Amino acid sequence: MNRKVAITYDRDADVMYLSFDDAKAEADEIEDGVFARYDHKTGRLAGFTIINFSKKFARKPREILIPART
């Protein structure tokens, strides 16, 4: 199955959104200011929201570990 990826950035709020689909999702904070969003019907990863994006990623690339839902 091909999933579309949409990436948007709100410069005023300094928030980056990465979405795989338009499903209604529940969010889990997986790291300070980093939220993994999961489709509430299927449990599949639906995207990410990263608050204070420029502060988190301006210095150097980071690795964020995403916990698997079971």
Contact map, one row per residue, 1 for C-alpha under 8 A:
1110000000000000000000000000000000000000000000000000000000000000000000
1111000000000000000000000000000000000000000000000000000000000000000000
1111100000000000000110000000000000000000000000000000000000000000000000
0111110000000000000110000000000000000000000000000000000000000000000000
0011111000000000011110000000000000000000000000000000000000000000000000
0001111100000000111100000000000000000000000000000000000000000000000000
0000111110000001111000000000000000000000000000000000000000000000000000
0000011111000001110000000000000000000000000000000000000000000000000000
0000001111100111100000000000000000000000000000000000000000000000000000
0000000111111111000000000000000000000000000000000000000000000000000000
0000000011111110000000000000000000000000000000000000000000000000000000
0000000001111100000000000000000000000000000000000000000000000000000000
0000000001111110000000000000000000000000000000000011000000000000000000
0000000011111111000000000000000000000000000000000011110000000000000000
0000000011101111100000000000000000000000000000001111100000000000000000
0000001111000111110000000000000000000000000000001110100000000000000000
0000011110000011111000000000000000000000000000111100000000000000000000
0000111100000001111100000000000000000000000000111000000000000000000000
0000111000000000111111000000000000000000000001110000000000000000000000
0011110000000000011111000000000000000000000011100000000000000000000000
0011100000000000001111100000000000000000000001100000000000000000000000
0000000000000000001111110000000000000000000001000000000000000000000000
0000000000000000000011111000000000000011000001000000000000000000000000
0000000000000000000001111100000000000011000000000000000000000000000000
0000000000000000000000111110000000001111000001000000000000000000000000
0000000000000000000000011111000000001111000000000000000000000000000000
0000000000000000000000001111100000111100000000000000000000000000000000
0000000000000000000000000111110000111000000000000000000000000000000000
0000000000000000000000000011111111110000000000000000000000000000000000
0000000000000000000000000001111101110000000000000000000000000000111000
0000000000000000000000000000111111100000000000000000000000000001000000
0000000000000000000000000000111111000000000000000000000000000000000000
0000000000000000000000000000101111100000000000000111000000000000000000
0000000000000000000000000000111111110000000000011110000000000000000000
0000000000000000000000000011111011111000000000011100000000000000000000
0000000000000000000000000011110001111100000011111000000000000000010000
0000000000000000000000001111000000111110000011111000000000000000000000
0000000000000000000000001110000000011111011111100000000000000000000000
0000000000000000000000111100000000001111111111000000000000000000000000
0000000000000000000000111100000000000111111000000000000000000000000000
0000000000000000000000000000000000000011111000000000000000000000000000
0000000000000000000000000000000000000111111100000000000000000000000000
0000000000000000000000000000000000000111111110000000000000000000000010
0000000000000000000000000000000000000110011111000000000000000000000000
0000000000000000000100000000000000011110001111100000000000000000000000
0000000000000000001111101000000000011110000111110000000000000000000000
0000000000000000111110000000000000011100000011111000000000000000000000
0000000000000000111000000000000001111000000001111100000000000000000000
0000000000000011110000000000000001111000000000111110000000000000000000
0000000000000011100000000000000011100000000000011111100000000000000000
0000000000001111000000000000000011000000000000001111100000000000000000
0000000000001110000000000000000010000000000000000111111100000000000000
0000000000000111000000000000000000000000000000000111111110000000000000
0000000000000100000000000000000000000000000000000001111111000000000000
0000000000000000000000000000000000000000000000000001111111100000000000
0000000000000000000000000000000000000000000000000001111111100000000000
0000000000000000000000000000000000000000000000000000111111111100000000
0000000000000000000000000000000000000000000000000000011111111000000000
0000000000000000000000000000000000000000000000000000001111111000000000
0000000000000000000000000000000000000000000000000000000011111100000000
0000000000000000000000000000000000000000000000000000000011111110000000
0000000000000000000000000000000000000000000000000000000010011111000000
0000000000000000000000000000000000000000000000000000000000001111100000
0000000000000000000000000000001000000000000000000000000000000111110000
0000000000000000000000000000010000000000000000000000000000000011111000
0000000000000000000000000000010000010000000000000000000000000001111100
0000000000000000000000000000010000000000000000000000000000000000111110
0000000000000000000000000000000000000000000000000000000000000000011111
0000000000000000000000000000000000000000001000000000000000000000001111
0000000000000000000000000000000000000000000000000000000000000000000111
